[in-house]
Amino acid sequence: MSRPEVSVIIPTYNRAHLLKRAIESVLRQSFDDFELIVVDDASPDNTQEVVESLDDGRIRYIRLKKNSGGPVARNTGIKKARGRFIALLDDDDEWFPHRLEVQIKKFEEIGKEFGVVYGGFYYVSQQDGRILGKRLPKFKGDVYTHLLKENFIGSPTLLIRRECFKKAGLFDPALTSSQDWDMWLRIARYYEFDYVNEIVAKYYVHGRQISFNMKKYIPGRERFISKHKDINKDPRIMSLHLSQMGMLLILGGNPEKGLKYVARSVAMSPFNLENYLKLMELAMDSRSMEYIKKILHFNR
């Protein structure tokens, strides 16, 4: 059996009602030299039936024996992948049909020092399908320092050379949030990034369980910061993280703890203009709770 050019990995848990949309967006790709690996994280619903109802020889279904979390499911797919490139898609997100085609073409134009090509995406409300906003690419080349400050890359938009995972390792199951950010940052230590300057995916935002997500998000973000020593070394970068966590806590209903983070941020780097600009930007966007949802979902 010949190896596919791309291995697409969809980890899924208990989202049979959304999974079909994600799978079909892959099957509609204009570039068709791929395998699709669906890793079922021991779902109690009819996930297996949904996958088996889609009769396409490129689909491979793997069911884990016990629920182990998204990073483990993704890592399982990566280990089973046979393609030269890895593309990730969450079970509730969706690709546009040209996604793989334009990114494979970009890889043909750039050198082997580039490990990742990413693109832009729409934030979309899962509830009613409204487009809440969009994020277009803005950094390429050596993006390591930029990633220390913010996660500007959406997981449904990356095409990654398979060798990147051999060099940087796999997703970290110990993180309760920021797993994607952690992965991109580790890859950026070794490889340059490029992008296609267009929208290639829809990133769906759910409006439920904000407080629950916050309880997972803040400890995960703190562990992520502790893991990456280059964040701690630079007070300007560290202050950005503290202020963002503080504002999210304030907007999420915990102003006492949030203000402490903001105060620490200002004390750490009082003349950091970039930090104040980010705070103003966050405060202006905070008129809608949708912004909190975007941050919590995007900085996974």
C-alpha atoms as an extended CHARMM CRD file, in Angstrom:
* protein
*
       300  EXT
         1         1  MET       CA              0.0000000000        0.0000000000        0.0000000000  PROA      1               0.0000000000
         2         2  SER       CA              1.4270000000        3.3910000000       -0.9960000000  PROA      2               0.0000000000
         3         3  ARG       CA              1.8570000000        5.9950000000        1.6870000000  PROA      3               0.0000000000
         4         4  PRO       CA             -0.4690000000        9.0180000000        1.5690000000  PROA      4               0.0000000000
         5         5  GLU       CA              0.9870000000       12.4970000000        1.3650000000  PROA      5               0.0000000000
         6         6  VAL       CA             -1.0660000000       13.7240000000        4.3440000000  PROA      6               0.0000000000
         7         7  SER       CA             -2.3840000000       12.0570000000        7.4870000000  PROA      7               0.0000000000
         8         8  VAL       CA             -5.4080000000       13.8900000000        8.8840000000  PROA      8               0.0000000000
         9         9  ILE       CA             -6.0870000000       13.2320000000       12.5630000000  PROA      9               0.0000000000
        10        10  ILE       CA             -9.4360000000       13.8550000000       14.2530000000  PROA      10              0.0000000000
        11        11  PRO       CA             -9.5570000000       13.0350000000       17.9820000000  PROA      11              0.0000000000
        12        12  THR       CA            -13.1360000000       12.7210000000       19.2020000000  PROA      12              0.0000000000
        13        13  TYR       CA            -15.0880000000       12.1220000000       22.3780000000  PROA      13              0.0000000000
        14        14  ASN       CA            -18.8660000000       11.9260000000       22.7020000000  PROA      14              0.0000000000
        15        15  ARG       CA            -19.5950000000       14.2910000000       19.8170000000  PROA      15              0.0000000000
        16        16  ALA       CA            -21.2150000000       12.0150000000       17.2830000000  PROA      16              0.0000000000
        17        17  HSD       CA            -23.6750000000       14.8250000000       16.4650000000  PROA      17              0.0000000000
        18        18  LEU       CA            -20.8150000000       17.0980000000       15.3280000000  PROA      18              0.0000000000
        19        19  LEU       CA            -18.2420000000       14.6140000000       14.0710000000  PROA      19              0.0000000000
        20        20  LYS       CA            -19.8780000000       13.9560000000       10.7020000000  PROA      20              0.0000000000
        21        21  ARG       CA            -19.5430000000       17.6380000000        9.7310000000  PROA      21              0.0000000000
        22        22  ALA       CA            -15.8120000000       17.5670000000       10.4880000000  PROA      22              0.0000000000
        23        23  ILE       CA            -15.2000000000       14.3170000000        8.6070000000  PROA      23              0.0000000000
        24        24  GLU       CA            -17.1660000000       15.4170000000        5.5620000000  PROA      24              0.0000000000
        25        25  SER       CA            -15.1640000000       18.6560000000        5.3760000000  PROA      25              0.0000000000
        26        26  VAL       CA            -12.0340000000       16.4980000000        5.0520000000  PROA      26              0.0000000000
        27        27  LEU       CA            -13.5720000000       14.1900000000        2.4540000000  PROA      27              0.0000000000
        28        28  ARG       CA            -14.5030000000       17.2600000000        0.3560000000  PROA      28              0.0000000000
        29        29  GLN       CA            -10.8870000000       18.3930000000        0.0390000000  PROA      29              0.0000000000
        30        30  SER       CA             -9.7230000000       19.2480000000       -3.4830000000  PROA      30              0.0000000000
        31        31  PHE       CA             -6.4100000000       17.5640000000       -2.5910000000  PROA      31              0.0000000000
        32        32  ASP       CA             -7.2690000000       13.8990000000       -2.1110000000  PROA      32              0.0000000000
        33        33  ASP       CA             -3.9780000000       12.1170000000       -1.3520000000  PROA      33              0.0000000000
        34        34  PHE       CA             -4.6440000000       11.6670000000        2.3520000000  PROA      34              0.0000000000
        35        35  GLU       CA             -5.6730000000        9.2090000000        5.0140000000  PROA      35              0.0000000000
        36        36  LEU       CA             -8.1140000000       10.2370000000        7.7330000000  PROA      36              0.0000000000
        37        37  ILE       CA             -7.4910000000        8.7710000000       11.1860000000  PROA      37              0.0000000000
        38        38  VAL       CA            -10.4070000000        9.1600000000       13.5950000000  PROA      38              0.0000000000
        39        39  VAL       CA             -9.3000000000        8.4210000000       17.1660000000  PROA      39              0.0000000000
        40        40  ASP       CA            -12.3030000000        7.7010000000       19.3840000000  PROA      40              0.0000000000
        41        41  ASP       CA            -11.4260000000        8.4450000000       23.0140000000  PROA      41              0.0000000000
        42        42  ALA       CA            -13.7860000000        5.7240000000       24.3390000000  PROA      42              0.0000000000
        43        43  SER       CA            -16.9830000000        7.6280000000       23.5120000000  PROA      43              0.0000000000
        44        44  PRO       CA            -20.1920000000        6.3120000000       25.1290000000  PROA      44              0.0000000000
        45        45  ASP       CA            -22.3320000000        7.5960000000       22.2250000000  PROA      45              0.0000000000
        46        46  ASN       CA            -22.7430000000        6.2970000000       18.6600000000  PROA      46              0.0000000000
        47        47  THR       CA            -19.4470000000        7.6960000000       17.3550000000  PROA      47              0.0000000000
        48        48  GLN       CA            -18.4300000000        4.4010000000       15.7740000000  PROA      48              0.0000000000
        49        49  GLU       CA            -21.7200000000        4.1640000000       13.8670000000  PROA      49              0.0000000000
        50        50  VAL       CA            -21.2500000000        7.6790000000       12.4950000000  PROA      50              0.0000000000
        51        51  VAL       CA            -17.7440000000        6.8890000000       11.2440000000  PROA      51              0.0000000000
        52        52  GLU       CA            -18.7530000000        3.5520000000        9.7260000000  PROA      52              0.0000000000
        53        53  SER       CA            -21.7010000000        5.1740000000        7.9400000000  PROA      53              0.0000000000
        54        54  LEU       CA            -19.2310000000        7.2020000000        5.8610000000  PROA      54              0.0000000000
        55        55  ASP       CA            -18.0530000000        4.7160000000        3.2680000000  PROA      55              0.0000000000
        56        56  ASP       CA            -14.6200000000        5.9530000000        2.2330000000  PROA      56              0.0000000000
        57        57  GLY       CA            -11.5000000000        3.7990000000        2.0910000000  PROA      57              0.0000000000
        58        58  ARG       CA             -9.2990000000        6.6570000000        3.2960000000  PROA      58              0.0000000000
        59        59  ILE       CA            -10.8810000000        6.6020000000        6.7600000000  PROA      59              0.0000000000
        60        60  ARG       CA             -9.1720000000        4.6640000000        9.5560000000  PROA      60              0.0000000000
        61        61  TYR       CA            -11.0460000000        4.2970000000       12.8480000000  PROA      61              0.0000000000
        62        62  ILE       CA             -9.2070000000        3.7100000000       16.1320000000  PROA      62              0.0000000000
        63        63  ARG       CA            -11.0250000000        3.3180000000       19.4560000000  PROA      63              0.0000000000
        64        64  LEU       CA             -9.1250000000        3.7670000000       22.7130000000  PROA      64              0.0000000000
        65        65  LYS       CA             -9.9180000000        1.3260000000       25.5210000000  PROA      65              0.0000000000
        66        66  LYS       CA            -10.4070000000        4.0980000000       28.0950000000  PROA      66              0.0000000000
        67        67  ASN       CA            -11.0340000000        7.8280000000       28.0260000000  PROA      67              0.0000000000
        68        68  SER       CA             -7.5770000000        9.4310000000       28.1570000000  PROA      68              0.0000000000
        69        69  GLY       CA             -8.0230000000       13.0240000000       26.9550000000  PROA      69              0.0000000000
        70        70  GLY       CA             -7.3620000000       14.9570000000       23.7620000000  PROA      70              0.0000000000
        71        71  PRO       CA             -3.5300000000       14.9500000000       23.8610000000  PROA      71              0.0000000000
        72        72  VAL       CA             -3.3900000000       11.1610000000       24.1980000000  PROA      72              0.0000000000
        73        73  ALA       CA             -5.9060000000       10.7240000000       21.3640000000  PROA      73              0.0000000000
        74        74  ARG       CA             -3.9000000000       13.0590000000       19.1200000000  PROA      74              0.0000000000
        75        75  ASN       CA             -0.6450000000       11.3200000000       19.9980000000  PROA      75              0.0000000000
        76        76  THR       CA             -2.1930000000        7.9650000000       19.1540000000  PROA      76              0.0000000000
        77        77  GLY       CA             -3.1390000000        9.2710000000       15.7170000000  PROA      77              0.0000000000
        78        78  ILE       CA              0.3110000000       10.7540000000       15.1210000000  PROA      78              0.0000000000
        79        79  LYS       CA              1.9750000000        7.4420000000       16.0120000000  PROA      79              0.0000000000
        80        80  LYS       CA             -0.2900000000        5.5840000000       13.5720000000  PROA      80              0.0000000000
        81        81  ALA       CA              0.0900000000        8.1620000000       10.7850000000  PROA      81              0.0000000000
        82        82  ARG       CA              1.7890000000        7.1280000000        7.5380000000  PROA      82              0.0000000000
        83        83  GLY       CA              1.8180000000       10.4610000000        5.6890000000  PROA      83              0.0000000000
        84        84  ARG       CA              4.7080000000       12.8830000000        5.1490000000  PROA      84              0.0000000000
        85        85  PHE       CA              2.5700000000       15.6470000000        6.6330000000  PROA      85              0.0000000000
        86        86  ILE       CA              0.2110000000       15.7510000000        9.6130000000  PROA      86              0.0000000000
        87        87  ALA       CA             -2.9670000000       17.8500000000        9.6770000000  PROA      87              0.0000000000
        88        88  LEU       CA             -5.0740000000       18.1830000000       12.8200000000  PROA      88              0.0000000000
        89        89  LEU       CA             -8.8100000000       18.7890000000       13.0400000000  PROA      89              0.0000000000
        90        90  ASP       CA            -10.9450000000       18.8080000000       16.1780000000  PROA      90              0.0000000000
        91        91  ASP       CA            -14.2560000000       16.9720000000       15.9760000000  PROA      91              0.0000000000
        92        92  ASP       CA            -16.2990000000       20.1940000000       16.2170000000  PROA      92              0.0000000000
        93        93  ASP       CA            -14.3750000000       22.2360000000       13.6420000000  PROA      93              0.0000000000
        94        94  GLU       CA            -14.4860000000       22.3280000000        9.8440000000  PROA      94              0.0000000000
        95        95  TRP       CA            -12.1960000000       22.8660000000        6.8600000000  PROA      95              0.0000000000
        96        96  PHE       CA            -12.7980000000       24.7210000000        3.6270000000  PROA      96              0.0000000000
        97        97  PRO       CA            -12.2890000000       22.4930000000        0.5380000000  PROA      97              0.0000000000
        98        98  HSD       CA             -9.0460000000       24.1510000000       -0.5820000000  PROA      98              0.0000000000
        99        99  ARG       CA             -7.2990000000       23.8390000000        2.7730000000  PROA      99              0.0000000000
       100       100  LEU       CA             -4.8510000000       21.0130000000        2.0210000000  PROA      100             0.0000000000
       101       101  GLU       CA             -4.2860000000       21.9580000000       -1.6180000000  PROA      101             0.0000000000
       102       102  VAL       CA             -3.0150000000       25.4770000000       -0.9540000000  PROA      102             0.0000000000
       103       103  GLN       CA             -0.8370000000       24.4000000000        1.9460000000  PROA      103             0.0000000000
       104       104  ILE       CA              0.7790000000       21.5070000000        0.0810000000  PROA      104             0.0000000000
       105       105  LYS       CA              1.5180000000       23.9610000000       -2.7300000000  PROA      105             0.0000000000
       106       106  LYS       CA              3.1280000000       26.3300000000       -0.2300000000  PROA      106             0.0000000000
       107       107  PHE       CA              5.3590000000       23.5360000000        1.0760000000  PROA      107             0.0000000000
       108       108  GLU       CA              6.5050000000       22.8840000000       -2.5050000000  PROA      108             0.0000000000
       109       109  GLU       CA              7.6710000000       26.5070000000       -2.7040000000  PROA      109             0.0000000000
       110       110  ILE       CA              9.6260000000       26.7040000000        0.5650000000  PROA      110             0.0000000000
       111       111  GLY       CA             12.7160000000       25.0260000000        1.9990000000  PROA      111             0.0000000000
       112       112  LYS       CA             13.0610000000       22.1180000000        4.4140000000  PROA      112             0.0000000000
       113       113  GLU       CA             13.8770000000       24.5080000000        7.2560000000  PROA      113             0.0000000000
       114       114  PHE       CA             10.1180000000       25.1720000000        7.3420000000  PROA      114             0.0000000000
       115       115  GLY       CA              8.2200000000       22.6440000000        9.4260000000  PROA      115             0.0000000000
       116       116  VAL       CA              4.7490000000       24.2060000000        9.5010000000  PROA      116             0.0000000000
       117       117  VAL       CA              2.3810000000       26.0120000000        7.1650000000  PROA      117             0.0000000000
       118       118  TYR       CA             -0.7210000000       27.5180000000        8.7490000000  PROA      118             0.0000000000
       119       119  GLY       CA             -3.5950000000       29.7410000000        7.6540000000  PROA      119             0.0000000000
       120       120  GLY       CA             -6.4620000000       31.9390000000        8.7720000000  PROA      120             0.0000000000
       121       121  PHE       CA             -9.7970000000       30.9180000000       10.2330000000  PROA      121             0.0000000000
       122       122  TYR       CA            -13.2200000000       32.1750000000       11.2080000000  PROA      122             0.0000000000
       123       123  TYR       CA            -14.5260000000       32.0560000000       14.7710000000  PROA      123             0.0000000000
       124       124  VAL       CA            -18.0400000000       30.6370000000       14.3890000000  PROA      124             0.0000000000
       125       125  SER       CA            -20.8270000000       30.2860000000       16.9700000000  PROA      125             0.0000000000
       126       126  GLN       CA            -21.7750000000       26.6470000000       17.3900000000  PROA      126             0.0000000000
       127       127  GLN       CA            -25.2080000000       27.7580000000       18.5610000000  PROA      127             0.0000000000
       128       128  ASP       CA            -26.3720000000       29.6250000000       15.4770000000  PROA      128             0.0000000000
       129       129  GLY       CA            -23.5180000000       29.5470000000       12.9340000000  PROA      129             0.0000000000
       130       130  ARG       CA            -22.7490000000       33.2690000000       13.1940000000  PROA      130             0.0000000000
       131       131  ILE       CA            -19.2410000000       34.3690000000       12.2580000000  PROA      131             0.0000000000
       132       132  LEU       CA            -17.9060000000       36.0240000000       15.4250000000  PROA      132             0.0000000000
       133       133  GLY       CA            -14.6240000000       37.1660000000       13.9480000000  PROA      133             0.0000000000
       134       134  LYS       CA            -11.6030000000       36.0080000000       12.0370000000  PROA      134             0.0000000000
       135       135  ARG       CA             -7.8990000000       35.6150000000       12.5300000000  PROA      135             0.0000000000
       136       136  LEU       CA             -5.4800000000       35.9430000000        9.6480000000  PROA      136             0.0000000000
       137       137  PRO       CA             -1.8160000000       34.8630000000        9.8350000000  PROA      137             0.0000000000
       138       138  LYS       CA              0.6980000000       37.5120000000       10.7990000000  PROA      138             0.0000000000
       139       139  PHE       CA              4.1000000000       35.9400000000       11.5350000000  PROA      139             0.0000000000
       140       140  LYS       CA              6.3920000000       33.6620000000        9.5580000000  PROA      140             0.0000000000
       141       141  GLY       CA              9.9740000000       32.5240000000        9.5660000000  PROA      141             0.0000000000
       142       142  ASP       CA             11.4120000000       32.2320000000       13.0680000000  PROA      142             0.0000000000
       143       143  VAL       CA              8.2270000000       32.6630000000       15.1140000000  PROA      143             0.0000000000
       144       144  TYR       CA              9.5560000000       31.3910000000       18.4470000000  PROA      144             0.0000000000
       145       145  THR       CA              9.6890000000       34.7860000000       20.1900000000  PROA      145             0.0000000000
       146       146  HSD       CA              6.2220000000       35.6880000000       18.9020000000  PROA      146             0.0000000000
       147       147  LEU       CA              4.8340000000       32.4010000000       20.2510000000  PROA      147             0.0000000000
       148       148  LEU       CA              6.3320000000       33.1120000000       23.6530000000  PROA      148             0.0000000000
       149       149  LYS       CA              3.9480000000       36.0850000000       23.8230000000  PROA      149             0.0000000000
       150       150  GLU       CA              0.7650000000       34.7080000000       22.2720000000  PROA      150             0.0000000000
       151       151  ASN       CA             -0.7600000000       31.7490000000       20.5040000000  PROA      151             0.0000000000
       152       152  PHE       CA             -1.6760000000       33.2390000000       17.1460000000  PROA      152             0.0000000000
       153       153  ILE       CA             -2.1400000000       29.9000000000       15.3270000000  PROA      153             0.0000000000
       154       154  GLY       CA             -5.4230000000       27.9900000000       15.1270000000  PROA      154             0.0000000000
       155       155  SER       CA             -5.0870000000       24.2080000000       15.3970000000  PROA      155             0.0000000000
       156       156  PRO       CA             -7.4380000000       23.4300000000       12.4640000000  PROA      156             0.0000000000
       157       157  THR       CA             -5.1410000000       25.3630000000       10.1040000000  PROA      157             0.0000000000
       158       158  LEU       CA             -1.7120000000       23.7440000000       10.5310000000  PROA      158             0.0000000000
       159       159  LEU       CA             -0.0100000000       21.3920000000        8.1090000000  PROA      159             0.0000000000
       160       160  ILE       CA              3.0330000000       19.9410000000        9.8650000000  PROA      160             0.0000000000
       161       161  ARG       CA              5.9560000000       17.9140000000        8.5820000000  PROA      161             0.0000000000
       162       162  ARG       CA              5.7830000000       14.5550000000       10.3080000000  PROA      162             0.0000000000
       163       163  GLU       CA              9.4490000000       14.8280000000       11.2970000000  PROA      163             0.0000000000
       164       164  CYS       CA              8.6130000000       17.8090000000       13.5390000000  PROA      164             0.0000000000
       165       165  PHE       CA              7.0610000000       15.4850000000       16.1000000000  PROA      165             0.0000000000
       166       166  LYS       CA             10.1580000000       13.2880000000       16.1310000000  PROA      166             0.0000000000
       167       167  LYS       CA             12.2500000000       16.3480000000       16.9030000000  PROA      167             0.0000000000
       168       168  ALA       CA              9.9360000000       18.2530000000       19.2780000000  PROA      168             0.0000000000
       169       169  GLY       CA              8.0000000000       15.3810000000       20.8490000000  PROA      169             0.0000000000
       170       170  LEU       CA              4.2560000000       14.8130000000       21.0980000000  PROA      170             0.0000000000
       171       171  PHE       CA              1.4060000000       16.6540000000       22.8450000000  PROA      171             0.0000000000
       172       172  ASP       CA              1.7620000000       16.9570000000       26.6230000000  PROA      172             0.0000000000
       173       173  PRO       CA             -1.0580000000       15.1370000000       28.4960000000  PROA      173             0.0000000000
       174       174  ALA       CA              0.0040000000       16.7980000000       31.7700000000  PROA      174             0.0000000000
       175       175  LEU       CA             -1.3440000000       20.1820000000       30.6140000000  PROA      175             0.0000000000
       176       176  THR       CA             -5.0410000000       20.8450000000       31.3350000000  PROA      176             0.0000000000
       177       177  SER       CA             -4.9960000000       23.6870000000       28.7910000000  PROA      177             0.0000000000
       178       178  SER       CA             -2.5760000000       25.3620000000       26.3680000000  PROA      178             0.0000000000
       179       179  GLN       CA             -1.5560000000       21.9820000000       24.9100000000  PROA      179             0.0000000000
       180       180  ASP       CA             -1.6560000000       23.3400000000       21.3500000000  PROA      180             0.0000000000
       181       181  TRP       CA              0.3480000000       26.4250000000       22.2610000000  PROA      181             0.0000000000
       182       182  ASP       CA              2.9280000000       24.2670000000       24.0070000000  PROA      182             0.0000000000
       183       183  MET       CA              3.2680000000       22.0500000000       20.9210000000  PROA      183             0.0000000000
       184       184  TRP       CA              3.6800000000       24.9140000000       18.4420000000  PROA      184             0.0000000000
       185       185  LEU       CA              6.2490000000       26.5580000000       20.6930000000  PROA      185             0.0000000000
       186       186  ARG       CA              8.3070000000       23.3850000000       20.9260000000  PROA      186             0.0000000000
       187       187  ILE       CA              8.2260000000       22.9190000000       17.1530000000  PROA      187             0.0000000000
       188       188  ALA       CA              9.2640000000       26.5660000000       16.6840000000  PROA      188             0.0000000000
       189       189  ARG       CA             12.5060000000       25.8700000000       18.5600000000  PROA      189             0.0000000000
       190       190  TYR       CA             13.6450000000       23.7460000000       15.6280000000  PROA      190             0.0000000000
       191       191  TYR       CA             11.6970000000       24.8200000000       12.5320000000  PROA      191             0.0000000000
       192       192  GLU       CA             10.5230000000       27.9420000000       10.7630000000  PROA      192             0.0000000000
       193       193  PHE       CA              6.8270000000       28.5730000000       10.0390000000  PROA      193             0.0000000000
       194       194  ASP       CA              5.1190000000       29.9100000000        6.9100000000  PROA      194             0.0000000000
       195       195  TYR       CA              1.4900000000       30.6230000000        6.0770000000  PROA      195             0.0000000000
       196       196  VAL       CA             -1.1240000000       30.9820000000        3.3720000000  PROA      196             0.0000000000
       197       197  ASN       CA             -2.7650000000       34.3590000000        3.7500000000  PROA      197             0.0000000000
       198       198  GLU       CA             -6.3690000000       33.1800000000        3.5170000000  PROA      198             0.0000000000
       199       199  ILE       CA             -9.1500000000       31.6140000000        5.5670000000  PROA      199             0.0000000000
       200       200  VAL       CA             -8.9180000000       27.8200000000        5.4850000000  PROA      200             0.0000000000
       201       201  ALA       CA            -11.0810000000       26.6810000000        8.4210000000  PROA      201             0.0000000000
       202       202  LYS       CA            -14.0040000000       27.3680000000       10.7210000000  PROA      202             0.0000000000
       203       203  TYR       CA            -13.2210000000       27.3070000000       14.4410000000  PROA      203             0.0000000000
       204       204  TYR       CA            -16.4490000000       26.6960000000       16.3460000000  PROA      204             0.0000000000
       205       205  VAL       CA            -16.9690000000       28.3320000000       19.7320000000  PROA      205             0.0000000000
       206       206  HSD       CA            -19.2820000000       26.8030000000       22.3090000000  PROA      206             0.0000000000
       207       207  GLY       CA            -21.0650000000       28.9710000000       24.8710000000  PROA      207             0.0000000000
       208       208  ARG       CA            -21.2500000000       26.4780000000       27.6860000000  PROA      208             0.0000000000
       209       209  GLN       CA            -19.1750000000       25.7130000000       30.8070000000  PROA      209             0.0000000000
       210       210  ILE       CA            -17.1950000000       28.9670000000       30.9770000000  PROA      210             0.0000000000
       211       211  SER       CA            -16.4720000000       28.6470000000       34.7180000000  PROA      211             0.0000000000
       212       212  PHE       CA            -15.4840000000       24.9940000000       34.3050000000  PROA      212             0.0000000000
       213       213  ASN       CA            -13.1660000000       25.8880000000       31.4450000000  PROA      213             0.0000000000
       214       214  MET       CA            -11.6250000000       28.6680000000       33.5210000000  PROA      214             0.0000000000
       215       215  LYS       CA            -10.8410000000       26.2200000000       36.3200000000  PROA      215             0.0000000000
       216       216  LYS       CA             -8.9710000000       24.0680000000       33.8200000000  PROA      216             0.0000000000
       217       217  TYR       CA             -7.5570000000       26.9040000000       31.7810000000  PROA      217             0.0000000000
       218       218  ILE       CA             -5.7380000000       28.9440000000       34.4550000000  PROA      218             0.0000000000
       219       219  PRO       CA             -3.8420000000       26.0040000000       36.0640000000  PROA      219             0.0000000000
       220       220  GLY       CA             -2.9550000000       24.7250000000       32.5870000000  PROA      220             0.0000000000
       221       221  ARG       CA             -1.6900000000       28.1470000000       31.5370000000  PROA      221             0.0000000000
       222       222  GLU       CA              0.3790000000       28.4500000000       34.7260000000  PROA      222             0.0000000000
       223       223  ARG       CA              1.9460000000       25.0440000000       34.1420000000  PROA      223             0.0000000000
       224       224  PHE       CA              2.6350000000       26.0040000000       30.5200000000  PROA      224             0.0000000000
       225       225  ILE       CA              4.4200000000       29.1880000000       31.6680000000  PROA      225             0.0000000000
       226       226  SER       CA              6.4550000000       27.2450000000       34.2120000000  PROA      226             0.0000000000
       227       227  LYS       CA              7.4330000000       24.7100000000       31.5530000000  PROA      227             0.0000000000
       228       228  HSD       CA              8.7710000000       27.3020000000       29.1310000000  PROA      228             0.0000000000
       229       229  LYS       CA             11.6000000000       29.0340000000       30.9650000000  PROA      229             0.0000000000
       230       230  ASP       CA             12.0760000000       31.6630000000       28.2570000000  PROA      230             0.0000000000
       231       231  ILE       CA              8.7360000000       33.1890000000       29.2960000000  PROA      231             0.0000000000
       232       232  ASN       CA              9.8950000000       33.5510000000       32.9100000000  PROA      232             0.0000000000
       233       233  LYS       CA             13.2410000000       35.0070000000       31.8610000000  PROA      233             0.0000000000
       234       234  ASP       CA             11.7230000000       38.0810000000       30.2060000000  PROA      234             0.0000000000
       235       235  PRO       CA              9.6060000000       40.3170000000       32.5130000000  PROA      235             0.0000000000
       236       236  ARG       CA              7.9360000000       41.9570000000       29.4940000000  PROA      236             0.0000000000
       237       237  ILE       CA              6.7200000000       38.6170000000       28.1530000000  PROA      237             0.0000000000
       238       238  MET       CA              5.7430000000       37.3220000000       31.5880000000  PROA      238             0.0000000000
       239       239  SER       CA              3.7340000000       40.4690000000       32.2560000000  PROA      239             0.0000000000
       240       240  LEU       CA              1.7060000000       39.8590000000       29.0840000000  PROA      240             0.0000000000
       241       241  HSD       CA              0.6970000000       36.4180000000       30.3280000000  PROA      241             0.0000000000
       242       242  LEU       CA             -0.2000000000       37.6770000000       33.7880000000  PROA      242             0.0000000000
       243       243  SER       CA             -2.3250000000       40.5410000000       32.4980000000  PROA      243             0.0000000000
       244       244  GLN       CA             -4.2300000000       38.3430000000       30.0690000000  PROA      244             0.0000000000
       245       245  MET       CA             -4.9750000000       35.7450000000       32.7360000000  PROA      245             0.0000000000
       246       246  GLY       CA             -6.0130000000       38.5240000000       35.0820000000  PROA      246             0.0000000000
       247       247  MET       CA             -8.4600000000       40.0600000000       32.6210000000  PROA      247             0.0000000000
       248       248  LEU       CA             -9.9140000000       36.6520000000       31.7750000000  PROA      248             0.0000000000
       249       249  LEU       CA            -10.4870000000       35.9470000000       35.4620000000  PROA      249             0.0000000000
       250       250  ILE       CA            -12.1430000000       39.3390000000       35.9280000000  PROA      250             0.0000000000
       251       251  LEU       CA            -14.4120000000       38.8570000000       32.9190000000  PROA      251             0.0000000000
       252       252  GLY       CA            -15.0890000000       35.2720000000       33.9480000000  PROA      252             0.0000000000
       253       253  GLY       CA            -16.4490000000       36.2820000000       37.3530000000  PROA      253             0.0000000000
       254       254  ASN       CA            -13.4060000000       36.1560000000       39.6460000000  PROA      254             0.0000000000
       255       255  PRO       CA            -12.3300000000       39.8290000000       39.9390000000  PROA      255             0.0000000000
       256       256  GLU       CA            -10.4330000000       39.3900000000       43.2110000000  PROA      256             0.0000000000
       257       257  LYS       CA             -8.0020000000       36.8420000000       41.7980000000  PROA      257             0.0000000000
       258       258  GLY       CA             -7.9490000000       38.6060000000       38.4250000000  PROA      258             0.0000000000
       259       259  LEU       CA             -6.8870000000       41.9450000000       39.8920000000  PROA      259             0.0000000000
       260       260  LYS       CA             -4.0130000000       40.2470000000       41.6880000000  PROA      260             0.0000000000
       261       261  TYR       CA             -2.7120000000       38.9390000000       38.3610000000  PROA      261             0.0000000000
       262       262  VAL       CA             -3.0400000000       42.3720000000       36.7460000000  PROA      262             0.0000000000
       263       263  ALA       CA             -1.2660000000       44.0320000000       39.6870000000  PROA      263             0.0000000000
       264       264  ARG       CA              1.5960000000       41.5170000000       39.4550000000  PROA      264             0.0000000000
       265       265  SER       CA              1.8050000000       42.1710000000       35.7370000000  PROA      265             0.0000000000
       266       266  VAL       CA              2.1260000000       45.9560000000       36.1470000000  PROA      266             0.0000000000
       267       267  ALA       CA              4.6190000000       45.6250000000       39.0080000000  PROA      267             0.0000000000
       268       268  MET       CA              6.7650000000       43.2450000000       36.9850000000  PROA      268             0.0000000000
       269       269  SER       CA              7.0460000000       45.4770000000       33.9190000000  PROA      269             0.0000000000
       270       270  PRO       CA              5.5920000000       48.9450000000       34.6380000000  PROA      270             0.0000000000
       271       271  PHE       CA              6.9030000000       50.5510000000       31.4400000000  PROA      271             0.0000000000
       272       272  ASN       CA              5.8620000000       47.7820000000       29.0610000000  PROA      272             0.0000000000
       273       273  LEU       CA              3.7340000000       49.6900000000       26.5300000000  PROA      273             0.0000000000
       274       274  GLU       CA              2.8400000000       46.4810000000       24.6580000000  PROA      274             0.0000000000
       275       275  ASN       CA              1.2360000000       45.1270000000       27.8170000000  PROA      275             0.0000000000
       276       276  TYR       CA             -1.0040000000       48.1910000000       28.2590000000  PROA      276             0.0000000000
       277       277  LEU       CA             -2.0280000000       48.0620000000       24.6120000000  PROA      277             0.0000000000
       278       278  LYS       CA             -2.9710000000       44.3940000000       25.0090000000  PROA      278             0.0000000000
       279       279  LEU       CA             -4.9660000000       45.2060000000       28.1510000000  PROA      279             0.0000000000
       280       280  MET       CA             -6.8340000000       47.9750000000       26.3430000000  PROA      280             0.0000000000
       281       281  GLU       CA             -7.5390000000       45.6740000000       23.4170000000  PROA      281             0.0000000000
       282       282  LEU       CA             -8.8510000000       42.9780000000       25.7500000000  PROA      282             0.0000000000
       283       283  ALA       CA            -10.9880000000       45.4470000000       27.7170000000  PROA      283             0.0000000000
       284       284  MET       CA            -12.5410000000       46.8600000000       24.5510000000  PROA      284             0.0000000000
       285       285  ASP       CA            -13.3720000000       43.3780000000       23.2850000000  PROA      285             0.0000000000
       286       286  SER       CA            -14.7890000000       42.3670000000       26.6540000000  PROA      286             0.0000000000
       287       287  ARG       CA            -18.1280000000       44.0010000000       25.8660000000  PROA      287             0.0000000000
       288       288  SER       CA            -19.1280000000       40.5640000000       24.6060000000  PROA      288             0.0000000000
       289       289  MET       CA            -18.7510000000       37.3320000000       26.5420000000  PROA      289             0.0000000000
       290       290  GLU       CA            -17.9330000000       35.7690000000       23.1800000000  PROA      290             0.0000000000
       291       291  TYR       CA            -14.3950000000       37.0790000000       23.6080000000  PROA      291             0.0000000000
       292       292  ILE       CA            -13.8550000000       34.9620000000       26.7160000000  PROA      292             0.0000000000
       293       293  LYS       CA            -15.1330000000       31.9380000000       24.8460000000  PROA      293             0.0000000000
       294       294  LYS       CA            -12.7040000000       32.6150000000       22.0200000000  PROA      294             0.0000000000
       295       295  ILE       CA             -9.7050000000       32.9180000000       24.3500000000  PROA      295             0.0000000000
       296       296  LEU       CA            -10.6130000000       29.8310000000       26.3580000000  PROA      296             0.0000000000
       297       297  HSD       CA            -11.1200000000       27.7380000000       23.2580000000  PROA      297             0.0000000000
       298       298  PHE       CA             -8.2940000000       29.1330000000       21.1690000000  PROA      298             0.0000000000
       299       299  ASN       CA             -5.4980000000       28.9340000000       23.7580000000  PROA      299             0.0000000000
       300       300  ARG       CA             -5.9870000000       25.2390000000       24.3200000000  PROA      300             0.0000000000
